[in-house]
């Protein structure tokens, strides 16, 4: 799906404190199209195996989406060693609610919002989309009369997701029978899983396909998944299993697997893959958020 006669907007970029833990502020980098709007609003979550990365990881892609008329708020959130699972989910859930309260002042569409992420950020976006009322994720109370905002999502976009934490953990350890990792995926990946998840039980508890296979009742927001045919850090059978389970549960998931060789989907915006991905993301957001 491509866009024709795309209006291009100038983009204003600001860093805003959205949350504070003790004396430490957590910032959102907000990419706003300059125009009257109202524009759809998306939360963006960086990757980094739940441990590394910042709100600036996706700057290029977020600015490109904003130039297409989409407000993007890229969040920083707690990561190890500061805090392990589910702390980041609580921060992001708060950020979703916060963004809903800010939408009108950003010239955004009110009452609707989506989330997107890359790698572990994609996993977190999907997990929150499925579990918007989980008490662990919604644990941080809002102030300033914003308590009425909820954490529900109107859509999710996953870019190169690491969708099954336990499956990827066993993959990185080289103990799976169905697929073996390259040398580039190993001890460092295992160490980051251990830092964030602490136990294999937690990895399994928060794996979306396993959640659905267990019969847990979840929300199933419309989802777009974009990935390369081969991604060394993301075992393909796990993604295929999630897609199957999501559709089996009645969820709508649109999937584009790019066959071209390359590293990542949005890493180099000059590529045809990145431009096609941005077109699909823009169209999907407009369809489901406005």
URNOR-V607205 format. One record per residue. N is the residue number from 1. RES is the residue in one small letter. PHI is phi as a letter, one per 40 degrees, with the letter a starting at -180 (* if undefined). PSI is psi as a letter, one per 20 degrees, with the letter a starting at -180 (none if undefined). Layout:
n = {N N}
res = {RES RES}
phi = {PHI PHI}
psi = {PSI PSI}
This chain:
n = {1 2 3 4 5 6 7 8 9 10 11 12 13 14 15 16 17 18 19 20 21 22 23 24 25 26 27 28 29 30 31 32 33 34 35 36 37 38 39 40 41 42 43 44 45 46 47 48 49 50 51 52 53 54 55 56 57 58 59 60 61 62 63 64 65 66 67 68 69 70 71 72 73 74 75 76 77 78 79 80 81 82 83 84 85 86 87 88 89 90 91 92 93 94 95 96 97 98 99 100 101 102 103 104 105 106 107 108 109 110 111 112 113 114 115 116 117 118 119 120 121 122 123 124 125 126 127 128 129 130 131 132 133 134 135 136 137 138 139 140 141 142 143 144 145 146 147 148 149 150 151 152 153 154 155 156 157 158 159 160 161 162 163 164 165 166 167 168 169 170 171 172 173 174 175 176 177 178 179 180 181 182 183 184 185 186 187 188 189 190 191 192 193 194 195 196 197 198 199 200 201 202 203 204 205 206 207 208 209 210 211 212 213 214 215 216 217 218 219 220 221 222 223 224 225 226 227 228 229 230 231 232 233 234 235 236 237 238 239 240 241 242 243 244 245 246 247 248 249 250 251 252 253 254 255 256 257 258 259 260 261 262 263 264 265 266 267 268 269 270 271 272 273 274 275 276 277 278 279 280 281 282 283 284 285 286 287 288 289 290}
res = {x x x x x x x x x x x x x x x x x x x x x x x x x x x x x x x x x x x x x x x x x x x x x x x x x x x x x x x x x x x x x x x x x x x x x x x x x x x x x x x x x x x x x x x x x x x x x x x x x x x x x x x x x x x x x x x x x x x x x x x x x x x x x x x x x x x x x x x x x x x x x x x x x x x x x x x x x x x x x x x x x x x x x x x x x x x x x x x x x x x x x x x x x x x x x x x x x x x x x x x x x x x x x x x x x x x x x x x x x x x x x x x x x x x x x x x x x x x x x x x x x x x x x x x x x x x x x x x x x x x x x x x x x x x x x x x x x x x x x x x x x x x x x x x x x x}
phi = {* b b b f c c b b c b b b b b b c b a b b g c b c b b b c b b b c c i c g c b c b b c b b c c h f g b b g a c c d b d c c c c c c c c c g b c b b c b c a c b c c c a b d b d c c c c c d c c c c d c c c c d c c c g b c c g b a b b a a b f c c c d c c c c c c c b c b d c c c c c c c c b f g b c c c b c c b c a b b b b f c c c b d c c c c c c c c g b c c c a b c c c c b a d c c d c c d c c c c g b c c c d c c b c d c c d c c c g c c b c b c d b b b b a c d b b d c b c c d c c d c c d c c c c c c h c c b c b b b c c c c i b g b b c b c c c c d c c c c c c c c c c c c c c b b h}
psi = {p r q q l p p p q q p p p q p p p i q p o c j o q p q p o p o p p o r h b q q q p p p p p q a k k j g r r r i i g k g g h g h g g h i i k p p p o p q q r p r q j g q a p k g h h g g g g g h g g g h h i i g g i j k r p q i q q r q q r p d h h g g h g g g h h h l i j p h h h k h p q q a k j j h i p r j q q i r p p p o l q n i n g g g h g h g h i k j q h h q q q r h i o c g g g g h h g h g g h g q h g h g h h k o g h h g h h i j p p r q m q p q p p p r q h p o h i o p h h g g g g g g g h g h h i j q p p p p p o p i q q r o r g j h o i i q h g g h h g h g g g g g g g h h i h none}
